[in-house]
Amino acid sequence: MKKSLAAAVMLAAPLWLVSTRAQAAPNFSGEWKLNAAKSDFGATAAQAPAVLTRSIKHNDPMLEIATYSKGAQGEVRTQLKYSTDGKESVNKLPNGDAKGTAKWQGDRLVIVSTRNAQGTEIKQADTWTLSEGGKILTVATHLTLPQGEFDLKYVFEKQ
């Protein structure tokens, strides 16, 4: 009897974990504004944007990100779309196309992309997390360029 009860619990546990994970997936929808004081632009601090906002629509697995930035390089608007189930997406950017995937790692969303800018390959891995009851979005970015690797942290506040 104890063996069959233990076996039933072992079989049910993965189903419980899957259903809990599905229910616990964060929703990133909202209007977000960069808090530059809490962000870390690393070696690129001189190029930190004066303004950076994101409008995010998230209905898992669909994720749409409209970004507006203003800084030393002028104003830039981008529209990105991903599927959080790991399917490859191709997004049009001002300097060319970016190919990427988005997938869940626990309650974190990881977006990995590659693009070619003026003959230079740029690899980017973003890890998105929510905190403070969904009011803070932190995007930890790892960039790989021919000049080296860089880590950045963008902290957004929900508006």
MIDOSE-1310 file (N, C-alpha, C; in nm, 2 decimals, decimal comma, always signed):
residues 159
mkks	+0,08/-0,12/+0,00/+0,00/+0,00/+0,00/+0,09/+0,13/+0,00; +0,19/+0,13/+0,08/+0,28/+0,24/+0,09/+0,35/+0,27/-0,04; +0,39/+0,16/-0,11/+0,46/+0,17/-0,24/+0,36/+0,23/-0,34; +0,24/+0,19/-0,35/+0,15/+0,24/-0,45/+0,11/+0,38/-0,42
laaa	+0,10/+0,42/-0,29/+0,08/+0,56/-0,25/+0,19/+0,65/-0,29; +0,31/+0,60/-0,26/+0,44/+0,67/-0,30/+0,44/+0,69/-0,45; +0,41/+0,59/-0,53/+0,42/+0,59/-0,67/+0,31/+0,69/-0,72; +0,19/+0,69/-0,66/+0,09/+0,79/-0,71/+0,13/+0,93/-0,68
vmla	+0,20/+0,96/-0,57/+0,25/+1,09/-0,53/+0,36/+1,13/-0,63; +0,45/+1,04/-0,66/+0,56/+1,07/-0,76/+0,50/+1,10/-0,89; +0,40/+1,03/-0,94/+0,34/+1,06/-1,07/+0,26/+1,19/-1,07; +0,19/+1,22/-0,96/+0,11/+1,34/-0,96/+0,20/+1,46/-0,94
aplw	+0,31/+1,45/-0,87/+0,40/+1,57/-0,85/+0,44/+1,64/-0,97; +0,48/+1,58/-1,08/+0,52/+1,65/-1,20/+0,40/+1,73/-1,26; +0,28/+1,67/-1,25/+0,16/+1,73/-1,30/+0,13/+1,86/-1,22; +0,14/+1,85/-1,09/+0,12/+1,96/-1,00/+0,22/+2,07/-1,03
lvst	+0,35/+2,03/-1,05/+0,45/+2,13/-1,08/+0,42/+2,20/-1,21; +0,38/+2,13/-1,31/+0,35/+2,19/-1,44/+0,24/+2,28/-1,43; +0,13/+2,24/-1,36/+0,01/+2,33/-1,35/+0,05/+2,45/-1,27; +0,13/+2,44/-1,16/+0,17/+2,55/-1,08/+0,26/+2,65/-1,17
raqa	+0,35/+2,59/-1,24/+0,44/+2,67/-1,33/+0,36/+2,75/-1,43; +0,26/+2,69/-1,49/+0,17/+2,75/-1,59/+0,10/+2,87/-1,53; +0,05/+2,85/-1,41/-0,03/+2,96/-1,34/+0,06/+3,07/-1,29; +0,19/+3,04/-1,26/+0,28/+3,13/-1,20/+0,35/+3,22/-1,30
apnf	+0,34/+3,19/-1,43/+0,41/+3,27/-1,53/+0,38/+3,41/-1,53; +0,47/+3,50/-1,51/+0,44/+3,64/-1,50/+0,38/+3,70/-1,63; +0,31/+3,80/-1,62/+0,26/+3,87/-1,73/+0,32/+4,01/-1,74; +0,39/+4,04/-1,85/+0,47/+4,16/-1,86/+0,39/+4,28/-1,92
sgew	+0,26/+4,26/-1,95/+0,18/+4,37/-2,01/+0,19/+4,49/-1,93; +0,19/+4,61/-2,01/+0,19/+4,74/-1,94/+0,27/+4,84/-2,01; +0,27/+4,96/-1,95/+0,35/+5,07/-2,00/+0,46/+5,08/-1,90; +0,59/+5,08/-1,95/+0,70/+5,08/-1,86/+0,80/+5,19/-1,90
klna	+0,86/+5,25/-1,79/+0,95/+5,36/-1,81/+1,08/+5,33/-1,74; +1,19/+5,35/-1,81/+1,32/+5,32/-1,75/+1,35/+5,41/-1,63; +1,40/+5,35/-1,52/+1,46/+5,42/-1,41/+1,61/+5,41/-1,42; +1,67/+5,51/-1,48/+1,81/+5,52/-1,51/+1,90/+5,51/-1,39
aksd	+1,85/+5,56/-1,28/+1,93/+5,56/-1,15/+1,94/+5,42/-1,10; +1,85/+5,33/-1,12/+1,86/+5,20/-1,07/+1,91/+5,10/-1,18; +1,93/+5,15/-1,30/+1,99/+5,07/-1,41/+2,14/+5,07/-1,41; +2,20/+4,98/-1,48/+2,35/+4,97/-1,49/+2,38/+4,96/-1,63
fgat	+2,44/+5,06/-1,69/+2,48/+5,06/-1,83/+2,62/+5,02/-1,86; +2,69/+4,98/-1,75/+2,82/+4,92/-1,76/+2,92/+5,01/-1,85; +2,99/+4,95/-1,94/+3,09/+5,02/-2,02/+3,02/+5,12/-2,12; +2,89/+5,10/-2,14/+2,82/+5,19/-2,23/+2,75/+5,31/-2,16
aaqa	+2,79/+5,33/-2,04/+2,72/+5,44/-1,96/+2,71/+5,57/-2,03; +2,81/+5,60/-2,11/+2,81/+5,73/-2,18/+2,70/+5,73/-2,28; +2,65/+5,62/-2,33/+2,55/+5,61/-2,43/+2,41/+5,58/-2,37; +2,40/+5,59/-2,24/+2,27/+5,57/-2,17/+2,16/+5,66/-2,23
pavl	+2,04/+5,60/-2,26/+1,94/+5,69/-2,32/+1,88/+5,79/-2,22; +1,84/+5,90/-2,27/+1,78/+6,01/-2,19/+1,64/+5,96/-2,15; +1,57/+5,89/-2,25/+1,44/+5,84/-2,23/+1,43/+5,70/-2,29; +1,37/+5,61/-2,22/+1,35/+5,47/-2,27/+1,22/+5,42/-2,21
trsi	+1,12/+5,40/-2,30/+0,99/+5,34/-2,26/+0,96/+5,22/-2,34; +0,88/+5,13/-2,28/+0,83/+5,01/-2,35/+0,68/+5,00/-2,32; +0,61/+4,97/-2,43/+0,47/+4,93/-2,42/+0,47/+4,78/-2,46; +0,42/+4,70/-2,36/+0,43/+4,55/-2,38/+0,29/+4,50/-2,37
khnd	+0,26/+4,41/-2,47/+0,14/+4,33/-2,47/+0,18/+4,19/-2,46; +0,13/+4,12/-2,36/+0,17/+3,99/-2,33/+0,05/+3,90/-2,30; +0,02/+3,81/-2,40/-0,08/+3,71/-2,38/-0,02/+3,58/-2,42; +0,04/+3,52/-2,32/+0,13/+3,40/-2,35/+0,06/+3,30/-2,44
pmle	+0,13/+3,26/-2,55/+0,27/+3,28/-2,57/+0,31/+3,40/-2,66; +0,21/+3,49/-2,69/+0,24/+3,61/-2,77/+0,30/+3,72/-2,68; +0,41/+3,78/-2,73/+0,47/+3,89/-2,66/+0,51/+4,00/-2,77; +0,45/+4,12/-2,75/+0,48/+4,23/-2,84/+0,54/+4,34/-2,76
iaty	+0,65/+4,40/-2,81/+0,72/+4,50/-2,74/+0,74/+4,62/-2,83; +0,68/+4,74/-2,79/+0,71/+4,86/-2,87/+0,80/+4,95/-2,78; +0,92/+4,98/-2,83/+1,01/+5,05/-2,75/+1,04/+5,19/-2,82; +1,05/+5,29/-2,73/+1,09/+5,42/-2,78/+1,21/+5,47/-2,69
skga	+1,31/+5,51/-2,76/+1,43/+5,56/-2,69/+1,47/+5,69/-2,75; +1,53/+5,78/-2,67/+1,58/+5,91/-2,71/+1,71/+5,93/-2,64; +1,82/+5,96/-2,72/+1,95/+5,99/-2,66/+2,04/+6,05/-2,76; +2,17/+6,03/-2,73/+2,27/+6,10/-2,82/+2,26/+6,05/-2,96
qgev	+2,21/+5,93/-2,99/+2,19/+5,88/-3,12/+2,06/+5,92/-3,19; +1,98/+6,00/-3,12/+1,85/+6,05/-3,17/+1,74/+5,96/-3,12; +1,63/+5,97/-3,19/+1,51/+5,89/-3,15/+1,50/+5,76/-3,22; +1,47/+5,66/-3,15/+1,45/+5,52/-3,22/+1,33/+5,46/-3,17
rtql	+1,25/+5,40/-3,26/+1,13/+5,33/-3,22/+1,15/+5,19/-3,28; +1,12/+5,08/-3,20/+1,12/+4,95/-3,25/+0,99/+4,88/-3,21; +0,96/+4,78/-3,29/+0,84/+4,69/-3,27/+0,90/+4,55/-3,28; +0,89/+4,47/-3,17/+0,94/+4,33/-3,17/+0,82/+4,24/-3,13
kyst	+0,83/+4,12/-3,19/+0,73/+4,02/-3,16/+0,80/+3,89/-3,13; +0,76/+3,82/-3,03/+0,81/+3,69/-2,99/+0,70/+3,59/-2,95; +0,73/+3,47/-2,96/+0,65/+3,36/-2,91/+0,72/+3,30/-2,79; +0,67/+3,30/-2,67/+0,74/+3,25/-2,56/+0,76/+3,10/-2,55
dgke	+0,71/+3,03/-2,65/+0,73/+2,89/-2,66/+0,86/+2,84/-2,73; +0,95/+2,94/-2,75/+1,08/+2,90/-2,81/+1,08/+2,90/-2,96; +0,97/+2,93/-3,03/+0,98/+2,94/-3,18/+1,06/+3,06/-3,22; +1,13/+3,04/-3,33/+1,22/+3,15/-3,38/+1,13/+3,26/-3,44
svnk	+1,17/+3,39/-3,41/+1,10/+3,51/-3,46/+1,20/+3,59/-3,53; +1,16/+3,66/-3,64/+1,24/+3,75/-3,71/+1,18/+3,89/-3,70; +1,26/+3,98/-3,65/+1,21/+4,12/-3,62/+1,29/+4,22/-3,71; +1,22/+4,31/-3,77/+1,29/+4,42/-3,85/+1,33/+4,53/-3,75
lpng	+1,46/+4,56/-3,76/+1,52/+4,67/-3,68/+1,57/+4,78/-3,78; +1,60/+4,90/-3,73/+1,65/+5,00/-3,82/+1,78/+4,96/-3,89; +1,86/+4,88/-3,83/+1,99/+4,84/-3,89/+1,99/+4,70/-3,95; +1,87/+4,64/-3,97/+1,86/+4,50/-4,02/+1,77/+4,42/-3,94
dakg	+1,77/+4,29/-3,98/+1,68/+4,19/-3,91/+1,75/+4,13/-3,79; +1,67/+4,09/-3,69/+1,72/+4,02/-3,57/+1,64/+3,89/-3,56; +1,71/+3,78/-3,55/+1,65/+3,65/-3,53/+1,66/+3,62/-3,38; +1,55/+3,57/-3,32/+1,56/+3,54/-3,18/+1,45/+3,44/-3,13
takw	+1,47/+3,39/-3,01/+1,37/+3,30/-2,95/+1,35/+3,36/-2,81; +1,23/+3,33/-2,76/+1,19/+3,36/-2,62/+1,14/+3,23/-2,55; +1,18/+3,20/-2,43/+1,13/+3,09/-2,36/+1,15/+3,11/-2,21; +1,06/+3,04/-2,14/+1,05/+3,05/-2,00/+1,16/+2,96/-1,93
qgdr	+1,22/+3,01/-1,83/+1,31/+2,94/-1,74/+1,26/+2,97/-1,60; +1,17/+2,88/-1,56/+1,10/+2,91/-1,43/+1,01/+3,03/-1,45; +1,02/+3,13/-1,36/+0,94/+3,25/-1,37/+1,02/+3,36/-1,45; +1,12/+3,33/-1,51/+1,20/+3,42/-1,59/+1,18/+3,40/-1,74
lviv	+1,18/+3,51/-1,81/+1,17/+3,49/-1,96/+1,30/+3,53/-2,02; +1,36/+3,44/-2,10/+1,49/+3,46/-2,16/+1,47/+3,47/-2,31; +1,52/+3,59/-2,36/+1,51/+3,62/-2,50/+1,65/+3,62/-2,56; +1,68/+3,54/-2,65/+1,82/+3,53/-2,71/+1,80/+3,57/-2,86
strn	+1,88/+3,66/-2,90/+1,87/+3,71/-3,04/+2,01/+3,74/-3,10; +2,01/+3,74/-3,23/+2,13/+3,76/-3,31/+2,10/+3,86/-3,42; +2,18/+3,96/-3,44/+2,16/+4,05/-3,55/+2,29/+4,09/-3,61; +2,29/+4,15/-3,73/+2,41/+4,19/-3,79/+2,39/+4,34/-3,82
aqgt	+2,48/+4,42/-3,76/+2,47/+4,57/-3,77/+2,60/+4,62/-3,84; +2,58/+4,66/-3,96/+2,69/+4,71/-4,04/+2,81/+4,61/-4,05; +2,77/+4,49/-4,07/+2,88/+4,38/-4,09/+2,93/+4,33/-3,96; +2,87/+4,37/-3,84/+2,92/+4,32/-3,71/+2,81/+4,24/-3,65
eikq	+2,84/+4,11/-3,61/+2,74/+4,03/-3,55/+2,73/+4,06/-3,40; +2,60/+4,08/-3,36/+2,57/+4,12/-3,22/+2,48/+4,01/-3,16; +2,53/+3,94/-3,06/+2,45/+3,84/-2,99/+2,40/+3,90/-2,86; +2,27/+3,88/-2,83/+2,21/+3,94/-2,71/+2,13/+3,84/-2,64
adtw	+2,14/+3,83/-2,51/+2,06/+3,74/-2,42/+2,00/+3,83/-2,31; +1,87/+3,84/-2,31/+1,80/+3,92/-2,21/+1,72/+3,83/-2,12; +1,73/+3,85/-1,99/+1,66/+3,78/-1,89/+1,56/+3,87/-1,82; +1,43/+3,85/-1,84/+1,33/+3,94/-1,78/+1,28/+3,88/-1,65
tlse	+1,26/+3,97/-1,55/+1,20/+3,93/-1,42/+1,11/+4,04/-1,37; +1,01/+4,00/-1,30/+0,92/+4,10/-1,24/+0,94/+4,09/-1,09; +0,93/+4,21/-1,02/+0,94/+4,21/-0,87/+0,84/+4,32/-0,82; +0,84/+4,33/-0,69/+0,76/+4,43/-0,62/+0,61/+4,42/-0,67
ggki	+0,56/+4,30/-0,67/+0,42/+4,28/-0,71/+0,39/+4,31/-0,85; +0,49/+4,30/-0,94/+0,47/+4,32/-1,08/+0,49/+4,47/-1,12; +0,54/+4,55/-1,03/+0,56/+4,69/-1,06/+0,70/+4,73/-1,12; +0,79/+4,63/-1,10/+0,93/+4,65/-1,15/+0,97/+4,54/-1,25
ltva	+1,01/+4,58/-1,36/+1,06/+4,49/-1,47/+1,21/+4,51/-1,48; +1,28/+4,40/-1,45/+1,43/+4,41/-1,47/+1,47/+4,33/-1,59; +1,55/+4,39/-1,67/+1,60/+4,31/-1,79/+1,75/+4,31/-1,78; +1,80/+4,19/-1,75/+1,95/+4,17/-1,74/+1,99/+4,13/-1,88
thlt	+2,08/+4,21/-1,94/+2,12/+4,19/-2,08/+2,27/+4,15/-2,09; +2,30/+4,05/-2,16/+2,44/+4,01/-2,19/+2,46/+4,02/-2,34; +2,56/+4,11/-2,38/+2,59/+4,14/-2,51/+2,72/+4,08/-2,55; +2,73/+4,01/-2,67/+2,85/+3,96/-2,72/+2,88/+4,03/-2,85
lpqg	+2,99/+4,10/-2,85/+3,04/+4,18/-2,97/+3,18/+4,14/-3,00; +3,23/+4,17/-3,12/+3,37/+4,14/-3,15/+3,46/+4,21/-3,05; +3,43/+4,32/-2,99/+3,51/+4,39/-2,90/+3,51/+4,33/-2,76; +3,42/+4,24/-2,73/+3,41/+4,17/-2,60/+3,27/+4,15/-2,56
efdl	+3,25/+4,11/-2,43/+3,12/+4,08/-2,38/+3,09/+4,19/-2,27; +2,96/+4,23/-2,27/+2,92/+4,33/-2,17/+2,79/+4,29/-2,11; +2,77/+4,33/-1,98/+2,65/+4,31/-1,91/+2,59/+4,44/-1,87; +2,45/+4,45/-1,90/+2,38/+4,57/-1,87/+2,26/+4,53/-1,79
kyvf	+2,20/+4,63/-1,71/+2,08/+4,60/-1,64/+1,98/+4,72/-1,66; +1,87/+4,69/-1,71/+1,76/+4,79/-1,73/+1,65/+4,77/-1,63; +1,62/+4,87/-1,55/+1,51/+4,86/-1,45/+1,40/+4,95/-1,50; +1,29/+4,89/-1,52/+1,17/+4,97/-1,57/+1,06/+4,97/-1,45
ekq	+0,99/+5,08/-1,44/+0,88/+5,09/-1,35/+0,75/+5,10/-1,43; +0,65/+5,03/-1,38/+0,52/+5,02/-1,44/+0,45/+5,16/-1,42; +0,40/+5,21/-1,53/+0,33/+5,34/-1,52/+0,18/+5,33/-1,50
